[in-house]
Amino acid sequence: MKSEKTVRPRGTDSARVIQVIETRSIRGRGTADDVNREVIQYWSFDGKLLAEREPD
């Protein structure tokens, strides 16, 4: 009998609260091909872009 491989979630190994700069801006031309949407970016205090979130 072939054994099934399963994933066992371990849970969270670590969590912490950190300070970042969050910016929100509008992107897009407002057309059907390039709709307006809010983009959220997260920056470090020394100006490095850490992450960007844009709606699907």
PDB file of N, CA, C, O and CB in Angstrom:
ATOM      1  N   MET A   1       0.838  -1.177   0.000  1.00  0.00           N
ATOM      2  CA  MET A   1       0.000   0.000   0.000  1.00  0.00           C
ATOM      3  C   MET A   1       0.887   1.246   0.000  1.00  0.00           C
ATOM      4  O   MET A   1       1.825   1.346   0.791  1.00  0.00           O
ATOM      5  CB  MET A   1      -0.956  -0.005   1.218  1.00  0.00           C
ATOM      6  N   LYS A   2       0.592   2.176  -0.874  1.00  0.00           N
ATOM      7  CA  LYS A   2       1.360   3.411  -0.993  1.00  0.00           C
ATOM      8  C   LYS A   2       0.948   4.379   0.117  1.00  0.00           C
ATOM      9  O   LYS A   2      -0.238   4.635   0.324  1.00  0.00           O
ATOM     10  CB  LYS A   2       1.153   4.057  -2.391  1.00  0.00           C
ATOM     11  N   SER A   3       1.938   4.907   0.821  1.00  0.00           N
ATOM     12  CA  SER A   3       1.615   5.851   1.888  1.00  0.00           C
ATOM     13  C   SER A   3       1.343   7.224   1.294  1.00  0.00           C
ATOM     14  O   SER A   3       2.017   7.657   0.360  1.00  0.00           O
ATOM     15  CB  SER A   3       2.760   5.927   2.923  1.00  0.00           C
ATOM     16  N   GLU A   4       0.355   7.895   1.843  1.00  0.00           N
ATOM     17  CA  GLU A   4       0.017   9.232   1.381  1.00  0.00           C
ATOM     18  C   GLU A   4       0.876  10.258   2.115  1.00  0.00           C
ATOM     19  O   GLU A   4       1.094  10.150   3.322  1.00  0.00           O
ATOM     20  CB  GLU A   4      -1.488   9.523   1.592  1.00  0.00           C
ATOM     21  N   LYS A   5       1.354  11.241   1.382  1.00  0.00           N
ATOM     22  CA  LYS A   5       2.115  12.319   1.992  1.00  0.00           C
ATOM     23  C   LYS A   5       1.149  13.411   2.405  1.00  0.00           C
ATOM     24  O   LYS A   5       0.346  13.884   1.601  1.00  0.00           O
ATOM     25  CB  LYS A   5       3.199  12.867   1.023  1.00  0.00           C
ATOM     26  N   THR A   6       1.232  13.799   3.638  1.00  0.00           N
ATOM     27  CA  THR A   6       0.386  14.875   4.130  1.00  0.00           C
ATOM     28  C   THR A   6       1.261  15.945   4.756  1.00  0.00           C
ATOM     29  O   THR A   6       2.387  15.693   5.183  1.00  0.00           O
ATOM     30  CB  THR A   6      -0.654  14.349   5.145  1.00  0.00           C
ATOM     31  N   VAL A   7       0.717  17.122   4.797  1.00  0.00           N
ATOM     32  CA  VAL A   7       1.416  18.242   5.401  1.00  0.00           C
ATOM     33  C   VAL A   7       0.845  18.452   6.793  1.00  0.00           C
ATOM     34  O   VAL A   7      -0.372  18.489   6.974  1.00  0.00           O
ATOM     35  CB  VAL A   7       1.287  19.532   4.533  1.00  0.00           C
ATOM     36  N   ARG A   8       1.712  18.588   7.761  1.00  0.00           N
ATOM     37  CA  ARG A   8       1.279  18.864   9.126  1.00  0.00           C
ATOM     38  C   ARG A   8       1.684  20.285   9.475  1.00  0.00           C
ATOM     39  O   ARG A   8       2.866  20.556   9.686  1.00  0.00           O
ATOM     40  CB  ARG A   8       1.888  17.842  10.136  1.00  0.00           C
ATOM     41  N   PRO A   9       0.732  21.187   9.537  1.00  0.00           N
ATOM     42  CA  PRO A   9       1.079  22.565   9.876  1.00  0.00           C
ATOM     43  C   PRO A   9       1.708  22.635  11.261  1.00  0.00           C
ATOM     44  O   PRO A   9       1.226  22.011  12.206  1.00  0.00           O
ATOM     45  CB  PRO A   9      -0.163  23.465   9.812  1.00  0.00           C
ATOM     46  N   ARG A  10       2.775  23.390  11.369  1.00  0.00           N
ATOM     47  CA  ARG A  10       3.470  23.541  12.645  1.00  0.00           C
ATOM     48  C   ARG A  10       2.910  24.684  13.458  1.00  0.00           C
ATOM     49  O   ARG A  10       3.106  24.731  14.672  1.00  0.00           O
ATOM     50  CB  ARG A  10       4.945  23.755  12.418  1.00  0.00           C
ATOM     51  N   GLY A  11       2.226  25.596  12.822  1.00  0.00           N
ATOM     52  CA  GLY A  11       1.784  26.782  13.524  1.00  0.00           C
ATOM     53  C   GLY A  11       2.814  27.885  13.390  1.00  0.00           C
ATOM     54  O   GLY A  11       3.739  27.786  12.584  1.00  0.00           O
ATOM     55  N   THR A  12       2.658  28.915  14.163  1.00  0.00           N
ATOM     56  CA  THR A  12       3.557  30.056  14.096  1.00  0.00           C
ATOM     57  C   THR A  12       4.762  29.814  14.982  1.00  0.00           C
ATOM     58  O   THR A  12       4.624  29.509  16.167  1.00  0.00           O
ATOM     59  CB  THR A  12       2.836  31.347  14.508  1.00  0.00           C
ATOM     60  N   ASP A  13       5.933  29.950  14.408  1.00  0.00           N
ATOM     61  CA  ASP A  13       7.164  29.793  15.178  1.00  0.00           C
ATOM     62  C   ASP A  13       7.575  31.094  15.851  1.00  0.00           C
ATOM     63  O   ASP A  13       8.251  31.075  16.880  1.00  0.00           O
ATOM     64  CB  ASP A  13       8.286  29.298  14.280  1.00  0.00           C
ATOM     65  N   SER A  14       7.172  32.226  15.277  1.00  0.00           N
ATOM     66  CA  SER A  14       7.585  33.508  15.826  1.00  0.00           C
ATOM     67  C   SER A  14       6.644  34.598  15.331  1.00  0.00           C
ATOM     68  O   SER A  14       6.117  34.522  14.221  1.00  0.00           O
ATOM     69  CB  SER A  14       9.048  33.830  15.441  1.00  0.00           C
ATOM     70  N   ALA A  15       6.442  35.604  16.160  1.00  0.00           N
ATOM     71  CA  ALA A  15       5.663  36.775  15.766  1.00  0.00           C
ATOM     72  C   ALA A  15       6.208  37.967  16.537  1.00  0.00           C
ATOM     73  O   ALA A  15       6.637  37.836  17.683  1.00  0.00           O
ATOM     74  CB  ALA A  15       4.126  36.571  16.040  1.00  0.00           C
ATOM     75  N   ARG A  16       6.188  39.123  15.902  1.00  0.00           N
ATOM     76  CA  ARG A  16       6.638  40.326  16.583  1.00  0.00           C
ATOM     77  C   ARG A  16       5.983  41.544  15.958  1.00  0.00           C
ATOM     78  O   ARG A  16       5.518  41.497  14.819  1.00  0.00           O
ATOM     79  CB  ARG A  16       8.170  40.448  16.530  1.00  0.00           C
ATOM     80  N   VAL A  17       5.950  42.606  16.693  1.00  0.00           N
ATOM     81  CA  VAL A  17       5.403  43.869  16.227  1.00  0.00           C
ATOM     82  C   VAL A  17       6.574  44.743  15.808  1.00  0.00           C
ATOM     83  O   VAL A  17       7.525  44.927  16.567  1.00  0.00           O
ATOM     84  CB  VAL A  17       4.530  44.565  17.329  1.00  0.00           C
ATOM     85  N   ILE A  18       6.499  45.282  14.593  1.00  0.00           N
ATOM     86  CA  ILE A  18       7.563  46.144  14.092  1.00  0.00           C
ATOM     87  C   ILE A  18       6.967  47.433  13.558  1.00  0.00           C
ATOM     88  O   ILE A  18       5.784  47.484  13.222  1.00  0.00           O
ATOM     89  CB  ILE A  18       8.381  45.432  12.998  1.00  0.00           C
ATOM     90  N   GLN A  19       7.772  48.456  13.481  1.00  0.00           N
ATOM     91  CA  GLN A  19       7.311  49.727  12.943  1.00  0.00           C
ATOM     92  C   GLN A  19       7.720  49.839  11.482  1.00  0.00           C
ATOM     93  O   GLN A  19       8.869  49.580  11.123  1.00  0.00           O
ATOM     94  CB  GLN A  19       7.876  50.908  13.760  1.00  0.00           C
ATOM     95  N   VAL A  20       6.766  50.228  10.645  1.00  0.00           N
ATOM     96  CA  VAL A  20       7.017  50.490   9.226  1.00  0.00           C
ATOM     97  C   VAL A  20       6.210  51.711   8.825  1.00  0.00           C
ATOM     98  O   VAL A  20       5.338  52.162   9.567  1.00  0.00           O
ATOM     99  CB  VAL A  20       6.648  49.253   8.335  1.00  0.00           C
ATOM    100  N   ILE A  21       6.501  52.234   7.662  1.00  0.00           N
ATOM    101  CA  ILE A  21       5.713  53.322   7.085  1.00  0.00           C
ATOM    102  C   ILE A  21       4.758  52.703   6.078  1.00  0.00           C
ATOM    103  O   ILE A  21       5.185  51.968   5.187  1.00  0.00           O
ATOM    104  CB  ILE A  21       6.628  54.416   6.413  1.00  0.00           C
ATOM    105  N   GLU A  22       3.463  52.996   6.212  1.00  0.00           N
ATOM    106  CA  GLU A  22       2.457  52.500   5.269  1.00  0.00           C
ATOM    107  C   GLU A  22       1.998  53.672   4.423  1.00  0.00           C
ATOM    108  O   GLU A  22       1.591  54.706   4.954  1.00  0.00           O
ATOM    109  CB  GLU A  22       1.245  51.828   6.010  1.00  0.00           C
ATOM    110  N   THR A  23       2.063  53.513   3.092  1.00  0.00           N
ATOM    111  CA  THR A  23       1.550  54.536   2.183  1.00  0.00           C
ATOM    112  C   THR A  23       0.411  53.949   1.365  1.00  0.00           C
ATOM    113  O   THR A  23       0.398  52.755   1.064  1.00  0.00           O
ATOM    114  CB  THR A  23       2.674  55.075   1.254  1.00  0.00           C
ATOM    115  N   ARG A  24      -0.539  54.792   1.010  1.00  0.00           N
ATOM    116  CA  ARG A  24      -1.668  54.386   0.163  1.00  0.00           C
ATOM    117  C   ARG A  24      -1.746  55.383  -0.992  1.00  0.00           C
ATOM    118  O   ARG A  24      -1.696  56.596  -0.787  1.00  0.00           O
ATOM    119  CB  ARG A  24      -3.034  54.339   0.981  1.00  0.00           C
ATOM    120  N   SER A  25      -1.867  54.854  -2.198  1.00  0.00           N
ATOM    121  CA  SER A  25      -1.971  55.724  -3.367  1.00  0.00           C
ATOM    122  C   SER A  25      -2.876  55.068  -4.402  1.00  0.00           C
ATOM    123  O   SER A  25      -3.144  53.867  -4.349  1.00  0.00           O
ATOM    124  CB  SER A  25      -0.571  56.019  -3.969  1.00  0.00           C
ATOM    125  N   ILE A  26      -3.334  55.875  -5.333  1.00  0.00           N
ATOM    126  CA  ILE A  26      -4.200  55.387  -6.406  1.00  0.00           C
ATOM    127  C   ILE A  26      -3.346  55.156  -7.641  1.00  0.00           C
ATOM    128  O   ILE A  26      -2.525  55.993  -8.015  1.00  0.00           O
ATOM    129  CB  ILE A  26      -5.360  56.392  -6.708  1.00  0.00           C
ATOM    130  N   ARG A  27      -3.555  54.007  -8.264  1.00  0.00           N
ATOM    131  CA  ARG A  27      -2.847  53.649  -9.489  1.00  0.00           C
ATOM    132  C   ARG A  27      -3.885  53.336 -10.566  1.00  0.00           C
ATOM    133  O   ARG A  27      -5.005  52.935 -10.249  1.00  0.00           O
ATOM    134  CB  ARG A  27      -1.885  52.431  -9.256  1.00  0.00           C
ATOM    135  N   GLY A  28      -3.531  53.510 -11.802  1.00  0.00           N
ATOM    136  CA  GLY A  28      -4.412  53.177 -12.915  1.00  0.00           C
ATOM    137  C   GLY A  28      -4.943  54.397 -13.633  1.00  0.00           C
ATOM    138  O   GLY A  28      -5.018  55.489 -13.069  1.00  0.00           O
ATOM    139  N   ARG A  29      -5.308  54.195 -14.883  1.00  0.00           N
ATOM    140  CA  ARG A  29      -5.794  55.290 -15.730  1.00  0.00           C
ATOM    141  C   ARG A  29      -7.305  55.444 -15.703  1.00  0.00           C
ATOM    142  O   ARG A  29      -7.842  56.405 -16.254  1.00  0.00           O
ATOM    143  CB  ARG A  29      -5.347  55.075 -17.147  1.00  0.00           C
ATOM    144  N   GLY A  30      -7.996  54.506 -15.066  1.00  0.00           N
ATOM    145  CA  GLY A  30      -9.459  54.587 -15.007  1.00  0.00           C
ATOM    146  C   GLY A  30     -10.145  54.018 -16.230  1.00  0.00           C
ATOM    147  O   GLY A  30     -11.313  54.316 -16.480  1.00  0.00           O
ATOM    148  N   THR A  31      -9.431  53.195 -17.005  1.00  0.00           N
ATOM    149  CA  THR A  31     -10.022  52.551 -18.179  1.00  0.00           C
ATOM    150  C   THR A  31     -10.334  51.095 -17.837  1.00  0.00           C
ATOM    151  O   THR A  31      -9.937  50.594 -16.785  1.00  0.00           O
ATOM    152  CB  THR A  31      -9.064  52.641 -19.414  1.00  0.00           C
ATOM    153  N   ALA A  32     -11.046  50.429 -18.733  1.00  0.00           N
ATOM    154  CA  ALA A  32     -11.375  49.016 -18.516  1.00  0.00           C
ATOM    155  C   ALA A  32     -10.113  48.154 -18.432  1.00  0.00           C
ATOM    156  O   ALA A  32     -10.082  47.170 -17.694  1.00  0.00           O
ATOM    157  CB  ALA A  32     -12.284  48.502 -19.642  1.00  0.00           C
ATOM    158  N   ASP A  33      -9.087  48.520 -19.178  1.00  0.00           N
ATOM    159  CA  ASP A  33      -7.843  47.757 -19.166  1.00  0.00           C
ATOM    160  C   ASP A  33      -6.906  48.138 -18.017  1.00  0.00           C
ATOM    161  O   ASP A  33      -6.012  47.371 -17.662  1.00  0.00           O
ATOM    162  CB  ASP A  33      -7.129  47.944 -20.473  1.00  0.00           C
ATOM    163  N   ASP A  34      -7.110  49.311 -17.445  1.00  0.00           N
ATOM    164  CA  ASP A  34      -6.235  49.806 -16.378  1.00  0.00           C
ATOM    165  C   ASP A  34      -7.083  50.563 -15.362  1.00  0.00           C
ATOM    166  O   ASP A  34      -7.044  51.792 -15.294  1.00  0.00           O
ATOM    167  CB  ASP A  34      -5.100  50.723 -16.953  1.00  0.00           C
ATOM    168  N   VAL A  35      -7.856  49.806 -14.568  1.00  0.00           N
ATOM    169  CA  VAL A  35      -8.792  50.419 -13.627  1.00  0.00           C
ATOM    170  C   VAL A  35      -8.054  51.122 -12.492  1.00  0.00           C
ATOM    171  O   VAL A  35      -6.926  50.769 -12.148  1.00  0.00           O
ATOM    172  CB  VAL A  35      -9.742  49.363 -13.058  1.00  0.00           C
ATOM    173  N   ASN A  36      -8.717  52.125 -11.920  1.00  0.00           N
ATOM    174  CA  ASN A  36      -8.171  52.776 -10.729  1.00  0.00           C
ATOM    175  C   ASN A  36      -8.243  51.800  -9.566  1.00  0.00           C
ATOM    176  O   ASN A  36      -9.241  51.098  -9.400  1.00  0.00           O
ATOM    177  CB  ASN A  36      -8.940  54.093 -10.399  1.00  0.00           C
ATOM    178  N   ARG A  37      -7.176  51.754  -8.752  1.00  0.00           N
ATOM    179  CA  ARG A  37      -7.150  50.889  -7.592  1.00  0.00           C
ATOM    180  C   ARG A  37      -6.219  51.474  -6.554  1.00  0.00           C
ATOM    181  O   ARG A  37      -5.283  52.204  -6.882  1.00  0.00           O
ATOM    182  CB  ARG A  37      -6.718  49.467  -7.973  1.00  0.00           C
ATOM    183  N   GLU A  38      -6.478  51.153  -5.309  1.00  0.00           N
ATOM    184  CA  GLU A  38      -5.626  51.627  -4.232  1.00  0.00           C
ATOM    185  C   GLU A  38      -4.469  50.640  -4.045  1.00  0.00           C
ATOM    186  O   GLU A  38      -4.676  49.429  -3.966  1.00  0.00           O
ATOM    187  CB  GLU A  38      -6.438  51.796  -2.912  1.00  0.00           C
ATOM    188  N   VAL A  39      -3.275  51.170  -3.977  1.00  0.00           N
ATOM    189  CA  VAL A  39      -2.079  50.369  -3.750  1.00  0.00           C
ATOM    190  C   VAL A  39      -1.532  50.737  -2.376  1.00  0.00           C
ATOM    191  O   VAL A  39      -1.362  51.914  -2.059  1.00  0.00           O
ATOM    192  CB  VAL A  39      -1.006  50.599  -4.875  1.00  0.00           C
ATOM    193  N   ILE A  40      -1.260  49.724  -1.573  1.00  0.00           N
ATOM    194  CA  ILE A  40      -0.695  49.943  -0.244  1.00  0.00           C
ATOM    195  C   ILE A  40       0.743  49.460  -0.263  1.00  0.00           C
ATOM    196  O   ILE A  40       1.028  48.332  -0.666  1.00  0.00           O
ATOM    197  CB  ILE A  40      -1.524  49.209   0.864  1.00  0.00           C
ATOM    198  N   GLN A  41       1.645  50.328   0.179  1.00  0.00           N
ATOM    199  CA  GLN A  41       3.063  49.978   0.229  1.00  0.00           C
ATOM    200  C   GLN A  41       3.560  50.112   1.659  1.00  0.00           C
ATOM    201  O   GLN A  41       3.089  50.952   2.425  1.00  0.00           O
ATOM    202  CB  GLN A  41       3.896  50.874  -0.728  1.00  0.00           C
ATOM    203  N   TYR A  42       4.530  49.258   2.001  1.00  0.00           N
ATOM    204  CA  TYR A  42       5.150  49.277   3.322  1.00  0.00           C
ATOM    205  C   TYR A  42       6.640  49.555   3.138  1.00  0.00           C
ATOM    206  O   TYR A  42       7.319  48.879   2.365  1.00  0.00           O
ATOM    207  CB  TYR A  42       4.913  47.926   4.087  1.00  0.00           C
ATOM    208  N   TRP A  43       7.137  50.558   3.859  1.00  0.00           N
ATOM    209  CA  TRP A  43       8.504  51.049   3.709  1.00  0.00           C
ATOM    210  C   TRP A  43       9.235  50.994   5.041  1.00  0.00           C
ATOM    211  O   TRP A  43       8.623  51.131   6.100  1.00  0.00           O
ATOM    212  CB  TRP A  43       8.510  52.480   3.156  1.00  0.00           C
ATOM    213  N   SER A  44      10.540  50.795   4.981  1.00  0.00           N
ATOM    214  CA  SER A  44      11.372  50.919   6.177  1.00  0.00           C
ATOM    215  C   SER A  44      11.645  52.392   6.416  1.00  0.00           C
ATOM    216  O   SER A  44      11.378  53.224   5.548  1.00  0.00           O
ATOM    217  CB  SER A  44      12.707  50.119   6.034  1.00  0.00           C
ATOM    218  N   PHE A  45      12.174  52.720   7.582  1.00  0.00           N
ATOM    219  CA  PHE A  45      12.469  54.114   7.893  1.00  0.00           C
ATOM    220  C   PHE A  45      13.644  54.660   7.084  1.00  0.00           C
ATOM    221  O   PHE A  45      13.834  55.874   7.008  1.00  0.00           O
ATOM    222  CB  PHE A  45      12.759  54.257   9.368  1.00  0.00           C
ATOM    223  N   ASP A  46      14.430  53.772   6.481  1.00  0.00           N
ATOM    224  CA  ASP A  46      15.530  54.265   5.632  1.00  0.00           C
ATOM    225  C   ASP A  46      15.162  54.270   4.155  1.00  0.00           C
ATOM    226  O   ASP A  46      16.042  54.382   3.302  1.00  0.00           O
ATOM    227  CB  ASP A  46      16.775  53.414   5.840  1.00  0.00           C
ATOM    228  N   GLY A  47      13.854  54.148   3.833  1.00  0.00           N
ATOM    229  CA  GLY A  47      13.383  54.318   2.459  1.00  0.00           C
ATOM    230  C   GLY A  47      13.363  53.073   1.593  1.00  0.00           C
ATOM    231  O   GLY A  47      13.197  53.181   0.378  1.00  0.00           O
ATOM    232  N   LYS A  48      13.526  51.892   2.179  1.00  0.00           N
ATOM    233  CA  LYS A  48      13.500  50.646   1.398  1.00  0.00           C
ATOM    234  C   LYS A  48      12.063  50.121   1.322  1.00  0.00           C
ATOM    235  O   LYS A  48      11.384  49.982   2.339  1.00  0.00           O
ATOM    236  CB  LYS A  48      14.445  49.570   2.031  1.00  0.00           C
ATOM    237  N   LEU A  49      11.611  49.829   0.084  1.00  0.00           N
ATOM    238  CA  LEU A  49      10.282  49.254  -0.107  1.00  0.00           C
ATOM    239  C   LEU A  49      10.293  47.818   0.388  1.00  0.00           C
ATOM    240  O   LEU A  49      11.066  46.999  -0.109  1.00  0.00           O
ATOM    241  CB  LEU A  49       9.846  49.322  -1.599  1.00  0.00           C
ATOM    242  N   LEU A  50       9.457  47.506   1.349  1.00  0.00           N
ATOM    243  CA  LEU A  50       9.415  46.174   1.958  1.00  0.00           C
ATOM    244  C   LEU A  50       8.364  45.270   1.314  1.00  0.00           C
ATOM    245  O   LEU A  50       8.600  44.081   1.099  1.00  0.00           O
ATOM    246  CB  LEU A  50       9.139  46.295   3.445  1.00  0.00           C
ATOM    247  N   ALA A  51       7.197  45.852   1.009  1.00  0.00           N
ATOM    248  CA  ALA A  51       6.112  45.048   0.440  1.00  0.00           C
ATOM    249  C   ALA A  51       5.119  45.982  -0.228  1.00  0.00           C
ATOM    250  O   ALA A  51       5.046  47.171   0.082  1.00  0.00           O
ATOM    251  CB  ALA A  51       5.411  44.180   1.532  1.00  0.00           C
ATOM    252  N   GLU A  52       4.351  45.410  -1.159  1.00  0.00           N
ATOM    253  CA  GLU A  52       3.323  46.165  -1.865  1.00  0.00           C
ATOM    254  C   GLU A  52       2.109  45.279  -1.993  1.00  0.00           C
ATOM    255  O   GLU A  52       2.226  44.103  -2.339  1.00  0.00           O
ATOM    256  CB  GLU A  52       3.817  46.650  -3.261  1.00  0.00           C
ATOM    257  N   ARG A  53       0.939  45.835  -1.716  1.00  0.00           N
ATOM    258  CA  ARG A  53      -0.301  45.082  -1.835  1.00  0.00           C
ATOM    259  C   ARG A  53      -1.236  45.836  -2.759  1.00  0.00           C
ATOM    260  O   ARG A  53      -1.500  47.025  -2.580  1.00  0.00           O
ATOM    261  CB  ARG A  53      -0.957  44.849  -0.447  1.00  0.00           C
ATOM    262  N   GLU A  54      -1.726  45.119  -3.744  1.00  0.00           N
ATOM    263  CA  GLU A  54      -2.634  45.684  -4.736  1.00  0.00           C
ATOM    264  C   GLU A  54      -3.801  44.706  -4.878  1.00  0.00           C
ATOM    265  O   GLU A  54      -3.573  43.498  -4.929  1.00  0.00           O
ATOM    266  CB  GLU A  54      -1.907  45.933  -6.125  1.00  0.00           C
ATOM    267  N   PRO A  55      -5.050  45.194  -4.945  1.00  0.00           N
ATOM    268  CA  PRO A  55      -6.170  44.265  -5.053  1.00  0.00           C
ATOM    269  C   PRO A  55      -6.121  43.451  -6.340  1.00  0.00           C
ATOM    270  O   PRO A  55      -5.542  43.865  -7.344  1.00  0.00           O
ATOM    271  CB  PRO A  55      -7.477  45.018  -4.976  1.00  0.00           C
ATOM    272  N   ASP A  56      -6.746  42.286  -6.275  1.00  0.00           N
ATOM    273  CA  ASP A  56      -6.787  41.402  -7.462  1.00  0.00           C
ATOM    274  C   ASP A  56      -7.702  41.941  -8.525  1.00  0.00           C
ATOM    275  O   ASP A  56      -7.852  41.325  -9.580  1.00  0.00           O
ATOM    276  CB  ASP A  56      -7.236  40.002  -7.077  1.00  0.00           C
TER     277      ASP A  56
END
